[in-house]
C-alpha cells in the first residue's frame, strides 16, 4: 500500500499537529479547520491515531473536546486554537488550549484515555487562583506546549511575538515558560521569558528566525529541542538547550511549507504558502516533522503533512524537503493518485502567501462543502479534492516517483483549456512525454506513452496553451 501527503483523508483539515506516542499508537492532536471556512479552527477537536508499526493507516478517533465545554464560551461560537496533550503523573491525559481572543488564559481538559472524551478541568492559574495571562502586565498566552521532564518537573510553554517593527510594544507579547505543580494547573514559578522575539536578535543566529508562536518541546539525548514558528510564518524552526527553561541556541529550520530549502542557493518559492505549526516525534525508530499546508487559496483550510527527518552527527536535524511521499518511506510507485498531492504548484509568477487576492496561481480545492468525519460513512461519497486554475505556464510537481518500467501516464482534467501538458523529470529537465488537452465540461482522461527513463525523480506536469483547466487525478502505468 502506498501513502502520500497529506496523510489523512483529503477531506480532513487538521493543522497545528502535535504528535505523541502513547503505548503502541501515535496520536495526532491539532486544531480543526473546515473547508471553505472564514476563520481558523472553526470545528471542534478531533483525534486521529495510527499503530507505530503501520503509519500508512490512520484511524479516526472521533470528537474529543468541544469549545462549548469551556465555561467561558458555552454557546460554542468561539474557536479553540492549537492544543497540546501530555500524560500526567496520575496517568490521566491533559489537553491544553487557548480560545480565540486577545491573550486569553490557557484552558485545560482531562481524560483517562489518549483519545477519549475530554472534560473541562480548569484554567492555568497562579497560587492565588488568578488566571495566567489575565493579570496586569502578563505576557499573552498563546499556543501552549506542555512537557514533563524525566525528573517529573512539568513545564508549560506559551507565547506569541511581534512579526514586524510596527507590531513591537503594542501588546505584552513574548515567548515564555512556566513550571506547573503536579495538579497540571497551578503555576509554581512565574512565566520566564525564553526565546528572542522580533527586534531582540540582531547579530545572533536567531536574527531573521525570531520566535513568533507555536511552542513545542522534545527531549533528545539529554538535550531540549524547542520547536517554534518563526517571524517568517511559513517555517518551523528549532532551538536547543541543556536546560528546559533557559539558554536556548538557534539550531535551524525543520520545515518550510513554501518548499524553500534554507541552505540552498537560488531558492524559489514552489507553492502558495501560509502559516505553519507542528512538532517532531520519534516513531518506531525514525524522526518525523509534522506540519501543515494551506489549501483553497486561503489560510483557513489547512491540511496535515509529514516528512521524515535526518539527524546529523552533531544532534541537529537536516531540513526536511516538502514532498508528496509523507509516511510512504520511499518514492511513490506506479498507480493512481489524487492530483492534489502536488508539493510543487505554481503559475508563471512566483507564488505568494495563500489568500484570495494573491497573484494568478493554481491551487487545491474540493467539490463539496465541508463535512465532519462522523458524517462520512462511504469514502466514495466524500468530497473530492482537485487542482484548479491551471493556466499557461502552470506547473504541478510531485516528489518523488520511481520511474522504472513506466510506459504510460494518464491525467484526468476538465475545463476550457486547449493545449498540451509537458511531462518531464525535473532533475535533468528531461521531457518524457506530452499530453494533448482539449476543452471538456466533464472529467476527461488524457494520456501519453512515455519515453524510456529509469530511476527516481520529480514528476513535473507543465501546461502550455489557452484557457484554464482543473486536474483531478494522475495515473502512472
Buried (B, 14 or more C-beta within 10 A) or exposed (E): EBBBBBBBBBBBBBBBBBBBBBEEBBBBBBBBBBBBBEEBBBBBBBBBBBBBEEBBEBEBBEBBBBBBBBEBBEEEEBBBBBBBBBBBEEEBBBBBBBBBEEBBBBBBBBBEEBBBBBEBBBBBBBEEEBBBBEEEEBBBBBBBBBBBBEEEBBBBBBBBBBBEEEBBEEEEBBBBBBBBEEBBBBBBEEBBBBBBBBBBBEEEEBBBBBBBBBBBBBEBEEBBBBBBBBBBBBBBBBBBBEEBBEEBEBBBBBBBBBBBBBEEEEEEBBBBBBBBBBBBBBBEEBBBBBBBBBBBBBBBBBBBBBBBBEBEEEEBBBBBBBBBBBBBEEBBEBEEBBBBBBBBBBBEEEBBBBEEEBEEBBBBBBEEEBBBBEEBEEEEEBBBBBBBBBBBBBBBBBBBBBBEEBEEBBBBBBBEBEBBBBBBBBEEEEEBBBBEBBEBEEBBEBBBEBEEBEEBBBBBBBBBBEBBBBBBBBBBB
